[in-house]
Amino acid sequence: MSVIILLITVSIIVAGSFLIAFIWSVKTGQYEDKYTPSVRILLDDTEAGIKNKK
């Protein structure tokens, strides 16, 4: 029975840490660029900032 309580406690701690990481990433602007991914395929490699490898 004590193992179940330990596993539940650890899973709540892990879930809380993932929630804190998600909230932090939203507040720091990780998800603000909504335009570039939709048009990236339409741009040339040089326009997108990717250097051609020769």
Wavefront OBJ file of the C-alpha trace (Angstrom):
o trace
v 0.000 0.000 0.000
v 2.873 2.371 0.718
v 4.223 1.827 -2.804
v 0.954 3.103 -4.306
v 1.112 6.242 -2.174
v 4.722 6.774 -3.222
v 3.898 6.351 -6.915
v 0.933 8.720 -6.706
v 3.063 11.326 -4.936
v 5.865 11.064 -7.482
v 3.422 11.243 -10.407
v 1.800 14.377 -8.984
v 5.228 15.982 -8.580
v 6.201 15.099 -12.169
v 2.870 16.362 -13.535
v 3.257 19.587 -11.574
v 6.736 20.131 -12.939
v 5.495 19.658 -16.504
v 2.670 22.114 -15.825
v 5.131 24.678 -14.472
v 7.405 24.185 -17.509
v 4.445 24.670 -19.865
v 3.286 27.835 -18.112
v 6.842 29.179 -18.153
v 7.199 28.503 -21.891
v 3.917 30.246 -22.663
v 4.861 33.294 -20.577
v 8.285 33.597 -22.227
v 6.778 33.636 -25.724
v 7.643 30.205 -27.085
v 4.268 29.919 -28.841
v 3.872 33.440 -30.217
v 5.087 32.862 -33.795
v 1.949 31.699 -35.567
v 2.680 33.133 -39.019
v 6.118 31.805 -39.958
v 5.432 28.043 -39.767
v 2.472 28.326 -42.125
v 4.472 30.068 -44.868
v 7.891 28.494 -44.320
v 7.328 25.945 -47.077
v 6.646 28.749 -49.555
v 9.984 30.485 -48.931
v 13.276 29.633 -50.574
v 16.012 28.119 -48.450
v 18.048 31.329 -48.531
v 15.052 33.429 -47.480
v 14.263 31.120 -44.594
v 17.784 31.538 -43.223
v 18.979 28.048 -44.131
v 22.338 27.952 -45.853
v 22.718 25.601 -48.789
v 25.197 22.835 -48.114
v 27.550 22.151 -51.024
l 1 2 3 4 5 6 7 8 9 10 11 12 13 14 15 16 17 18 19 20 21 22 23 24 25 26 27 28 29 30 31 32 33 34 35 36 37 38 39 40 41 42 43 44 45 46 47 48 49 50 51 52 53 54
